[in-house]
Amino acid sequence: MIGNGFNNREFIYYNDKQTCADYVQSIAKSETIFLISTASCAIEILSLIHTLRQLDSVFLFSTEEDYNKYEYLFDEYSKVIGIVYELPKLFQSIEENIDLAIKQIESFQFYEQKQKSTRELSKEAGSFLWLRLFKDVVLNLPHDEQAKQDMINRLKEHYHNNSKQLKLIAKFNSEYNADDALRWYSGQPFLYKQLNRALRTEDIELLYAFRYFIADLCKSLAKEYQIIKESFDSTITFYRGVKLSNEEVKKIKNNVGKLISTNGFLSTSIDRNVALAFVGEPTDNEVSILFEIECSLDTNETVIMAMISQYSLHPQEQEVLFDLDAAFELLSVTEDESSPMTIVKMRATNEGSIIAQEHIEHHRKYMSTSGVVLLFGYLLAETGEYDKCQKYFECLLKNPNEDNISFIYYYMGVVHSYKCEYEKALQYYEQAYEMMMNSVPQLLKASSFVLNDIGSILQIQGQYDVALDHHMRALKIRQDYVDYINMAVSLANIAVTYNSKGEFQRALNFFMKCLHLREQYLPNEHKETASVLSNIGLVFNHMDQLDTSLEYQYKSLEMNEKCLPPQHENIALCLYRIALVLTNKGKYDDALDYHIRALKIRESIFPNGHIKISNALNNIGFVYYSKKDYVLTLDYLKKSLEMRERLMPNINDAGLLNTLTYFGLTYTKLHEHNDALMYHTRALKVSQSLFHNGHGKITDCLTNIGIAFRELKDYKHAFEYFEKASKNEELNTTKPNLFKLARIYDNMGICLCSQDDDMSNGLSYRMKAVRIIEKLSPCIQYAQWIDSIGNIFFEYEKYDNALECHLTSLNIRVQCFPTDHVDIAENFMHIADVYIEKEKIKEQESTDKYQTKALFFYENALEIYRKWKHPNVADIINKIVSVNKNTN
């Protein structure tokens, strides 16, 4: 005997047939029983218990010689699964049917009405909507012999070892007609078990195979619904008794006031006592539940239900079957006063259909196509069900509608893009674009979406100029159609591309144009407006205007929190970007707080793991790297990589590249240079699979490998990789990145200096790096970098070069900090120290000049240090006294 929740499986053995039958008859209808018997014993016992609801399946064991003798039992008892004469096959059949029974159990989906205004689909909202849309899909797909045979072939494939079921399938194939859909569904386990398994598990391929029968079943329910409307009062209550897991009940309690649906056709009764018979006794793991569903037949227009007693094996149960797209408002969850039972009250509502129709209309405007067949696949992609989406569109491609084929190819591109399979995505996009251009008339507006998505992939691959060309072409089409909403999308994509190119002012200009359109044509508080605010903040972050960046990120967060549910990916993204700026400001603990908040949101959206959770773990690891806590860095990076390898084992993307790079950088800090080399080498392979030669990420990987070889004192290979990095950066299709070139030259210099015999050449490379950094936008990290180089020149008594370095870093700091910042005082000290050393080696006529300059910088440093009561005050006073002594 197997409990209804399937958390416990109880095996009971009987030697006496009557005792066994008595036990089965005594078990509540809420339980599920599998009977395993010899064929000879079953002849007597089946006549006593076969019609009982709690008996799910019967497995008969016999010898191979006696198989034909008992084969007639298949025809007399529909619950007989098979007669088996080999124990391994018996065990396999039992396990398959246990699994099938588990998949019949309801799982509930909820919808937060707040999401309506944004059309933004969380995974949960998508699960609520997808059955509503799927019903429309099957009613719009071709209902022909091919569709029927797809289902027959799938059933034959599943039951290929079961002669009884194969006979029933053959009978269905020859005798079935649409008017018999309810009879076949109610009477044949091979149909309703497979169909409900497909619905409960959201098996797209299996559901598509069953499209022929699902369409007939939905149509039959709609016809029978008219009988209910004519036979009952305006308000009627339906009942369903079940046992649910503690976790499922908790979920229901937490969603009172929301819309609720089940994954599939819902069986109820108009007789409360019938439902109570299915409730059973609660256990430690399961709760007894009675659903009371109120329905107003006067106002209900879209929730379909039908009396199916006349088709059922148990007509006394007065069964009413709800259609698969039924939606209910969850009114209350209370404990029954007279028994250990929880009562869940719901009301049938039209709201589910209204929400689905709103998404259909939104999609029609978005893509210039009203096809719900396409929308269903788009919904799967938007909610992260990429494999299901791909399988769905692959099914459609086998029998495409001519009007939809270019859109199917487009969506195949979308799903491969989501999966980071960019080359495959581009192939599908190119085919879609060609079809749209060859269509009569041309599908110009739709083609702008293809151009847009091609541009986005090219931008990811670092082909910025080609990406811009595609985005500009998409923008021109949208301007011609005066499509302001999608014009804003194109402007945002152009801005993203300029941002990736490092042309931040241009990026900012296009984002501002996008913001203007969205503020003009969208509601005051909209997720798309919040998105562009966040992107503007990202550009200011890249421009090192960190306070301005934070202002925009906080505005974006505030708007997202007003128009989106609290557990939403857009909010998580905004929190991540705030953390990014805080990290750059050196506020690591605050950054961690925001990263943890983002992580918790993603874990609530994707409880079974997701690549975005992997990225969030990676981001936390980077903050610990910045804090120099390398043990925790590795801990989070390992968690990130483990999840990524579990979810996307063969997929290369930018997230994997970042994780491998951070591993390498961390192992370098820990002086574990062989491990660093291994990870940087893996990172290089990933970058080369994602990007074309000349991309900055490849340059970074080559430079990191060079550093690892240098730390291993393999200077020959180190210098070779630095040269490769330099040559790769020269291939940059836009223009070489000055920061990356400076990093390469500085590392070349360090490499040569480490070999002692080429010190002069090494120092010249390092000075070359400084003069490149000087051309970059001011950034405090650059000042620190140049100071470290200046200190090397000071150490080697190259005072002119040291002075140039410290004056350059001072120029950067005064543009980044207030004039009284303590780091500026430190710069003054470095410069003064250099002048003092220059004074020692110069002729007498230059001495006074250097001492005067040294005194000037010491006194400026002293003024700042005194203001902050800095411990360097005493030291600098001594230096000033010393200079004055020498002067006198």
Buried (B, 14 or more C-beta within 10 A) or exposed (E): BBBBBBBEEEEEEBEEBEEBBEBBEEBBBBBBBBBBBBBEBBBEBBEBBBEBBBBBBBBBBBEEEBBEEBBEBBEEBBBBBBBBBEEEEBEEBBEEBBEBBBBBBBBBBBBBBBBBBBBBBBBBBBBBBBBBBBBBBBBBBEBEEEBBEBBBEBBBEBBEEBEBBBBBBEEBBEEBEEEBBBBBBBBBBBBBBBBBBBBBBBBBBBBBBBBBBBBBBBBBBEEBBEEBEEEEEEEBEBBBBBBBBBEBBEBBEEBBEBBBBBBBBBBBBBBEEBBBBBBBEBBEBBBBBBBBBBBBBEEBEBBBBBBBBEBBEBEEBBBBBBBBBBBBBBBEBEEEEEBEBBBBBBBBBEBBBEBBBBBBEEBBEBBBBEBBBBBBBBBBBBBBBBEBBBBBBBBBEEEBBEEBBBBBBBBBBBBBBBBBBBEBBBBBBBBBBBBBEEBEEEBBBBBBBBBBBBBBBBBBBBBBEBBBBBBBBBBEBBBEEEBBBBBBBBBBBBBBBBBBBBBBEBBBBBBBBBBEBBBEBBEEBBBBBBBBBBBBBBBBBBBBBBEBBBBBBBBBBEBBBEBBBEBBBBBBBBBBBBBBBBBBBEBBEBBBBBBBBBBBBBBBBBEEBBBBBBBBBBBBBBBBBBBEBBEBBBBBBBBBBEBBEEBBEEBBBBBBBBBBBBBBBBBBEBEBBEBBBBBBBBBBEBBBEBBEEBBBBBBBBBBBBBBBBBBBEBBEBBBBBBBBBBBBBEEBBBEBBBBBBBBBBBBBBBBBBBBEEBBEEBBBBBBBBBEBBBEBBBBBEBBEBBBEBBBBBBEBEBBEBBBBBBBBBBBBBBEBBEEEBBBBBBBBBBBBBBBBBBBEEEEEEEBEEBBEBBBBBBBBBBEBBBEEEBEBBEEBBEBBEEBEEBEE
